[in-house]
Amino acid sequence: MAGGWTRDDAVNEQIDVSTREAIERMRLRNTPRDGQDSAEFCDECDEPIPEARRQAIPGVRLCVNCKSGHDRPWRPTVGFNRRGSKDSQLK
C-alpha cells in the first residue's frame, strides 16, 4: 500500500515503530524518581490501585479513573453559532 520507492509493508513497520516509541516515552515519563515507588492507593480518591497497573507503570500515583480525567482534552461547555446562517438569524 505504500507508494514510491518504499516496500509494501513499510507503512505497517512505521506504525509499529511509532507505537513502540510512544509506549517507551510513556514508561520513561512515568518511571519512579529518587526512590519513588508506585502508590498502593490513588493520591486523589484513595481507591486501591491494582497490582497489574503498578507493575505496568512504575511510579504510578493515580488510579485509571482519575488519570483518564486528567487526560481528557479541554472543550468549551457552551457552543455558539459563529457562522451566522440564515436559520440562526431567523430565530
N, C-alpha and C positions, 0 to 999 in steps of 0.2 A: 504494500500500500504506500510505502514511501516513494518519493519521486526523485528524479535527478540521478545522481551518481551513488545513492545510498542503497544498501541491501534492503530486501523486503521486510525483514524483521527489525530494522534499525529503530523504528518508532517505538515498538514494544520494549526494546532494550533501553531506550532513553526514559520511558515511563518507569521501568523497574529501577533504574539508577536514581531518578528523581525521588521516587518513593523511599528508597533506602537512605538517601541523603537527608530527607525530611525527618525520618524516624531517628536517625543518628543525631541530628541537630536538636530534636526534642529531648532525647535522652541526655545529651551533653548539657542542655539548658537546665534540666531537672536533676542533675547529679548533686548529691549532698556535698556541701562545702563546709570546711572547718569541723568535720566530725558530725555534721548534722545527719541524723537518721530519719527514716520515714516515721511519720506520726501514726500512732495506732488509732487516734480519734481525730476527726476533722477539726481544724482550727476555728471554723465558723459555726458549725451546727452541732458539734460534739457527737456526731454519729460515728460508729466504728468504720474504719477504712479496711476493706477486705485485704487479706494477705496477698492474694494474687496481684492486686493493684500496687501494693507496697513493693513487691518483688519486681514487677514490670517497670515501675518508675521509681528508682531510688530517690529518697528525699521528698517524697510526696507529702503535702501538708493538707490537701483538701480532698473531700470525697468527690465522686463523679458528679453529683447534682450541683454542688457548689462550684466546682470547676467549670462545668458547662454553662452556668450562669455568668461566670466571669468572661467566658469566651464568646458570648453572643455579641454580634455586631450591634452598634447603636443605630437605632432607627427612630425618626421623629414619630411622635404619637398622633399628631394632628396633620392631616393632609389638606392641601389647598389646591384648587384647580387654577394653576397659573397660566394655562393656555388661553383662557378666555373664550371658550367655544360658545357658539350661539345658544346652545341649550342651557348652559350655566348662566348666561346673561338674562334669559327669559324668566328664570325662576325668582 
